[in-house]
Amino acid sequence: MDKDTTPPYLSLFAALSYGTASMAMVFINKAVVMEYAYSMTLLTLQQLATALLIHFGRVMGWTRAKALNVDTAKKLVLVSLFYNANVAFALASLKGVNIPMYIAIKRLTPLAVLIAGLFYKKGKHSKQVILSVSLTAAGVMIAALGDFSFDLPGYTMALISVFFQTMYLVLVERSGAEDGLSSIEIMFYNSLLSLPFLVFLIIVTGEFPSSLSLLYAKSASVYFFVMFILSLVMGIILNYTMFLCTIVNSALTTTIVGVLKGVGSTTLGFFLLGGVQVHFLNVSGLVINTLGGLWYSLAKYQEKLKRTAIPR
């Protein structure tokens, strides 16, 4: 579906669905990782479950996704590469960067997407979009000043992760628009192409076979089993809503939704998780960040209303 002809309500639904799924995924994954530390193995199983479900759905006729095409797979190799590089560097950065600062650094992605868009898009963003994204980034930096613990390797890997996430989202947007791929089809190719890379990682990092042994031992716990299954299911839902939001809206919209999700997750974390000190800089930065995201959302919604109102 073309972005210009997509009904505004569908664009809003896609953005809200992605934000909700992404926020839920944060807490579900945390519950699993607290008992099962092998995060790369968890990601591998999520991607395997996604690929198998889509393939089974296509065979049973539940989805109109096209069969695997080698030429299309070749075009999406970079998408998968950037996706996995983003995840790998993000996980590595968490060893030296605390969670609040990690979220703050990742919130710089919308600004990076905006800058990247100048190199591959013919059109220019409106002043409202530029100012709102800049306001969002300013809020991130103000909030960061309130909880700043510098670790050069960790910060470097987090910033590299932002770069790969930016390239990944831009490529997803272009693949969906130029190759006519649906969100489910991009999900399938991304999951399938990710598996060799992820299997290589869990072997090299030493997670395998210890991760499978621990998974088998933990499966006797009903709580862990339920949360683990929820994690696999939510991984599929999150990927689908992310690709849908990127195709129906834009890479920039997807990253702004991610920023607002981060604000929601952080706010809930103050009440549900504890251990976070509240002070002026943190609160001020989060408020500015949220206002920038809301401003951007309003500006993009108004632009879409104007485009759909123009007769073709």
C-alpha positions, 0 to 999 in steps of 0.5 A, spaced: 500 500 500 502 506 498 504 511 503 500 517 500 494 513 499 494 509 506 488 511 510 490 516 516 486 511 521 490 505 518 497 509 519 495 511 526 493 503 528 500 501 525 504 506 529 500 504 536 500 497 535 508 497 534 508 502 540 504 497 544 507 491 542 514 494 543 513 496 550 510 489 552 516 486 549 521 490 554 517 487 560 516 480 557 524 479 555 526 482 562 522 477 566 525 471 561 532 474 561 532 474 569 531 467 569 535 465 562 541 469 561 542 467 554 539 472 550 542 471 543 539 464 544 533 467 545 533 471 539 535 465 535 529 461 537 524 467 536 527 468 529 526 460 528 519 461 530 517 466 526 520 463 520 516 456 521 510 460 523 510 464 516 512 458 512 506 454 515 501 459 514 503 460 507 502 452 506 496 452 509 493 458 505 492 462 512 497 468 508 498 470 501 505 471 502 509 469 496 514 463 496 521 464 497 525 467 491 532 467 491 533 474 487 529 477 493 533 474 498 539 477 495 536 484 495 534 483 503 541 480 505 543 487 507 537 488 511 538 482 515 545 484 516 544 490 519 538 488 523 543 482 526 549 487 527 544 492 530 542 487 535 549 484 536 552 491 538 546 493 542 547 487 547 554 488 547 554 495 549 549 493 555 555 490 558 558 497 560 552 502 559 547 502 564 539 501 562 537 509 562 543 511 558 542 505 553 535 507 552 537 515 551 543 513 546 538 509 542 533 515 542 538 518 537 535 514 532 530 518 529 535 524 528 540 519 525 534 517 520 532 524 519 539 525 516 540 519 512 533 521 509 537 527 506 541 522 502 536 517 499 530 521 498 528 527 493 523 530 498 525 534 504 521 534 511 517 540 513 520 545 518 515 542 523 518 535 522 525 537 523 524 541 529 520 536 533 525 531 531 530 536 534 526 537 540 526 529 541 533 529 541 534 535 545 530 531 551 534 525 550 541 529 551 538 533 557 535 527 561 542 523 559 546 529 563 542 527 569 545 520 569 551 520 566 556 514 567 561 514 561 564 507 558 568 509 552 567 501 549 560 501 551 558 508 548 562 506 542 558 500 541 551 503 542 552 509 537 554 503 532 548 500 534 544 506 532 547 507 526 546 499 524 538 500 526 538 507 522 540 503 516 536 497 517 530 501 518 531 505 511 532 499 507 526 496 510 522 502 508 525 502 501 524 494 500 517 495 502 516 501 497 520 499 491 519 491 491 512 491 493 513 486 499 508 486 504 510 486 512 509 478 513 514 477 507 519 482 509 519 478 516 520 471 513 526 473 509 529 477 515 528 471 520 530 466 515 536 470 513 538 471 520 538 464 522 545 462 519 548 469 522 545 468 529 547 460 530 554 462 528 554 467 534 551 463 539 556 458 537 562 463 537 560 466 544 559 459 547 552 460 549 551 453 545 550 448 548 549 450 555 543 455 553 539 449 551 541 445 557 539 450 561 532 451 557 531 444 558 532 444 566 528 451 566 522 448 562 519 444 568 517 451 571 510 453 569 512 461 570 518 460 566 515 456 560 509 461 560 513 467 559 518 464 554 512 462 550 510 469 550 516 472 549 516 467 542 509 470 540 511 477 542 517 477 538 513 475 532 508 480 533 513 485 535 517 484 528 510 484 524 508 491 527 514 494 526 515 492 519 508 494 518 509 501 521 515 502 517 512 500 510 505 504 512 508 510 515 516 511 514 522 509 518 522 516 521 515 514 524 517 507 527 523 510 530 519 516 533 514 511 536 520 507 539 522 513 542 515 514 545 515 507 547 522 508 551 519 514 555 513 509 557 517 504 559 522 508 563 515 511 566 513 504 568 519 502 570 519 508 576 513 504 579 514 497 577 521 496 577 524 501 582 532 503 583 531 509 579 533 516 582 528 521 580 531 528 579 530 535 575 534 533 569 531 526 568 524 529 568 525 535 564 529 531 559 523 526 558 518 531 558 521 535 552 522 528 549 515 526 549 513 533 547 517 532 541 514 526 539 507 528 540 509 534 536 512 530 530 506 525 530 501 531 530 505 534 524 505 527 520 498 526 521 496 532 518 501 531 512 497 525 511 490 528 511 492 533 506 495 528 501 489 523 502 485 529 501 488 531 494 484 527 488 488 523 484 
